[in-house]
């Protein structure tokens, strides 16, 4: 299905704008390179002098060139073994919200939507972002730290081992069920290939400065400007 440039750098596919934001009940966000301006795993790797190696794996995974996200994440986290926990704090202090995130989240909240962060990244950062944006729900991966250093492993959680694309979709659908709403009443915002399963399950999928494969499959693609540009379509 071809895309239509609704406004400069704002592409729509499969619907005619505008939509009513209040017709939706839940909005789910990816974190790295979506809500925030960095890929946290790459920045942690910089502390070990391995940013180029780790970033190359991240980029390939986000483009969809590596089909097994869990394996790609384990490979990257393994390279972080021995990095001091203080490096996480340094990364957290540097991360910034992407342009337009705060007004878009505020508009969603004002329209009555619940907010969900679901990330293939790490709780060390997702909890910081959740609190800063006052999001309702969050799920991410947990880095194992022993004696103040990363072990190169992730901790299993009661729900499973790693938040990958399938888990993102499952969490979105689970929250919809708990809220008593249909998936069509949800919005999913992401930028990488591991966001595609939850974006496909949502009623509205928004690609934010995304990889080509994600732009091509999203209903709304923001390719210039901040996330608040989605409000040009959602009234």
C-alpha positions as CSV (number, residue, x, y, z in Angstrom):
1,X,0.0,0.0,0.0
2,X,1.5,3.3,-1.1
3,X,2.1,6.2,1.4
4,X,0.8,9.7,1.0
5,X,2.8,12.7,2.2
6,X,0.2,14.3,4.5
7,X,2.6,17.2,5.3
8,X,6.4,17.6,4.7
9,X,8.1,14.7,6.3
10,X,4.8,13.2,7.6
11,X,3.6,10.1,5.7
12,X,0.3,8.3,6.1
13,X,-0.7,4.9,4.8
14,X,-4.1,3.1,4.9
15,X,-6.2,5.8,6.5
16,X,-7.5,9.3,5.8
17,X,-6.4,11.9,8.4
18,X,-7.4,13.2,10.8
19,X,-8.1,10.6,13.5
20,X,-9.5,11.4,17.0
21,X,-6.8,10.8,19.7
22,X,-9.7,10.3,22.2
23,X,-10.9,7.2,20.2
24,X,-7.8,5.4,21.4
25,X,-7.2,4.1,25.0
26,X,-3.6,3.0,25.1
27,X,-0.3,4.2,23.5
28,X,2.8,1.9,23.7
29,X,6.3,3.2,23.1
30,X,9.6,1.7,22.3
31,X,12.4,3.5,24.3
32,X,15.8,3.6,22.6
33,X,15.9,5.9,19.6
34,X,12.1,6.5,20.0
35,X,11.5,8.1,23.4
36,X,15.2,8.8,24.0
37,X,17.9,9.9,21.6
38,X,20.4,7.0,22.1
39,X,20.8,3.2,22.0
40,X,21.8,2.6,25.6
41,X,23.6,-0.7,25.0
42,X,25.8,1.1,22.5
43,X,26.7,3.8,25.0
44,X,27.5,1.3,27.7
45,X,29.8,-0.4,25.3
46,X,31.7,2.8,24.8
47,X,32.9,2.4,28.4
48,X,34.5,-0.8,27.4
49,X,35.9,0.6,24.1
50,X,33.6,-1.6,22.2
51,X,31.0,0.8,20.9
52,X,31.7,0.3,17.2
53,X,31.4,-3.5,17.5
54,X,28.2,-3.4,19.6
55,X,26.6,-0.6,17.6
56,X,27.1,-2.6,14.4
57,X,25.1,-5.5,15.8
58,X,22.4,-3.0,17.1
59,X,22.1,-1.4,13.7
60,X,21.8,-4.7,11.9
61,X,19.1,-5.9,14.4
62,X,17.1,-2.7,14.1
63,X,17.2,-2.9,10.3
64,X,15.9,-6.5,10.5
65,X,19.0,-8.0,9.1
66,X,19.4,-10.2,12.3
67,X,16.2,-12.1,12.7
68,X,16.9,-13.4,16.2
69,X,16.8,-10.3,18.4
70,X,17.3,-12.4,21.6
71,X,20.6,-13.8,20.3
72,X,21.7,-10.4,19.1
73,X,21.1,-8.8,22.5
74,X,22.8,-11.6,24.3
75,X,25.8,-11.2,22.1
76,X,25.9,-7.5,22.8
77,X,25.4,-7.8,26.6
78,X,28.1,-10.5,26.8
79,X,30.6,-8.0,25.4
80,X,29.7,-5.7,28.4
81,X,31.1,-8.1,31.0
82,X,33.3,-6.3,33.5
83,X,31.9,-2.8,32.7
84,X,31.5,-0.9,36.0
85,X,28.0,-0.1,37.2
86,X,29.0,3.5,37.3
87,X,29.1,3.5,33.5
88,X,25.3,3.0,33.5
89,X,24.9,6.1,35.7
90,X,27.0,8.1,33.3
91,X,24.9,7.0,30.3
92,X,21.7,7.8,32.2
93,X,22.9,11.3,33.0
94,X,23.5,11.9,29.3
95,X,20.4,10.5,27.8
96,X,17.8,13.0,26.5
97,X,14.2,12.7,25.5
98,X,13.7,13.0,21.7
99,X,12.1,16.2,20.4
100,X,8.3,16.3,20.8
101,X,8.1,13.4,23.2
102,X,6.9,15.3,26.2
103,X,4.1,17.2,24.4
104,X,2.9,14.1,22.6
105,X,2.8,12.0,25.8
106,X,1.0,14.9,27.6
107,X,-1.6,15.1,24.8
108,X,-2.1,11.3,25.0
109,X,-2.6,11.6,28.8
110,X,-4.9,14.6,28.4
111,X,-7.1,12.6,26.0
112,X,-7.4,9.8,28.5
113,X,-5.0,7.2,27.1
114,X,-2.9,4.9,29.3
115,X,0.8,4.9,28.5
116,X,3.1,1.9,28.1
117,X,6.9,1.7,27.6
118,X,8.0,-1.7,26.3
119,X,11.7,-1.9,25.5
120,X,14.3,-4.4,24.4
121,X,16.7,-2.2,26.5
122,X,17.2,-2.2,30.2
123,X,15.3,-1.4,33.3
124,X,18.1,0.9,34.6
125,X,17.0,3.4,32.0
126,X,13.4,2.5,31.4
127,X,12.4,3.2,35.0
128,X,14.1,6.6,34.8
129,X,12.2,7.4,31.6
130,X,8.9,6.0,33.0
131,X,9.2,8.2,36.0
132,X,10.2,11.3,34.1
133,X,7.3,11.0,31.7
134,X,4.9,9.6,34.3
135,X,4.1,6.6,32.2
136,X,1.6,4.0,33.5
137,X,3.4,0.8,32.7
138,X,6.9,-0.3,31.6
139,X,8.6,-3.6,30.7
140,X,12.3,-4.0,29.8
141,X,15.3,-6.3,30.4
142,X,17.4,-6.5,33.6
143,X,21.2,-6.4,33.5
144,X,22.9,-8.6,36.0
145,X,25.4,-6.7,38.2
146,X,27.7,-8.5,40.7
147,X,30.2,-6.7,42.9
148,X,29.5,-3.4,41.1
149,X,30.2,-4.7,37.6
150,X,28.1,-6.1,34.7
151,X,28.4,-9.9,34.3
152,X,27.5,-9.9,30.7
153,X,24.2,-11.6,31.4
154,X,20.5,-10.7,31.7
155,X,18.4,-11.8,34.6
156,X,15.3,-14.0,33.9
157,X,12.0,-12.5,34.9
158,X,8.7,-14.1,36.0
159,X,7.3,-13.4,32.5
160,X,10.3,-14.8,30.6
161,X,13.9,-14.0,29.6
162,X,14.2,-11.1,27.1
163,X,11.8,-8.5,25.7
164,X,12.0,-9.1,22.0
165,X,9.5,-8.3,19.2
166,X,7.2,-11.2,20.2
167,X,7.2,-10.1,23.9
168,X,6.5,-6.5,22.9
169,X,3.4,-7.7,21.0
170,X,2.3,-9.9,23.8
171,X,2.6,-7.1,26.4
172,X,0.6,-4.8,24.2
173,X,-2.2,-7.3,23.8
174,X,-2.0,-8.3,27.5
175,X,-2.4,-4.6,28.6
176,X,-5.3,-4.2,26.2
177,X,-7.0,-7.2,27.6
178,X,-6.5,-6.0,31.2
179,X,-7.9,-2.7,30.3
180,X,-10.9,-4.3,28.6
181,X,-10.2,-2.7,25.2
182,X,-9.6,-4.0,21.7
183,X,-6.1,-3.8,20.2
184,X,-7.6,-1.5,17.6
185,X,-7.9,1.1,20.4
186,X,-4.2,1.1,20.9
187,X,-1.3,3.0,19.3
188,X,2.2,1.7,19.0
189,X,5.3,3.9,18.4
190,X,8.7,2.5,17.4
191,X,11.7,2.8,15.1
192,X,13.2,-0.7,14.7
193,X,12.4,-4.1,13.3
194,X,11.7,-5.5,16.8
195,X,8.9,-3.0,17.1
196,X,7.0,-4.4,14.1
197,X,5.1,-7.1,15.8
198,X,3.5,-4.7,18.4
199,X,3.0,-2.1,15.6
200,X,1.2,-4.7,13.5
201,X,-1.1,-5.6,16.4
202,X,-2.1,-2.0,17.2
203,X,-4.9,0.0,15.7
204,X,-2.4,2.8,14.7
205,X,1.3,2.3,14.1
206,X,3.6,5.3,14.2
207,X,7.2,5.1,12.9
208,X,9.4,7.8,14.4
209,X,12.6,8.5,12.4
210,X,12.5,4.7,11.8
211,X,14.5,2.2,9.7
212,X,13.2,1.7,6.1
213,X,11.4,-1.6,6.9
214,X,9.5,0.1,9.7
215,X,8.6,3.2,7.7
216,X,7.2,1.0,4.9
217,X,4.9,-1.0,7.2
218,X,3.7,1.8,9.5
219,X,0.4,3.7,9.1
220,X,2.0,7.0,10.1
221,X,5.7,7.8,9.6
222,X,7.3,10.9,11.1
223,X,10.5,11.5,9.1
224,X,11.1,15.1,9.9
225,X,10.6,17.0,13.2
226,X,9.6,15.8,16.6
227,X,7.1,13.3,17.9
228,X,4.5,16.0,18.5
229,X,4.0,16.0,14.7
230,X,1.7,13.0,15.2
231,X,-0.8,15.5,16.6
232,X,-1.1,16.9,13.1
233,X,-3.0,13.7,12.3
234,X,-4.4,12.9,15.7
235,X,-6.8,15.7,16.7
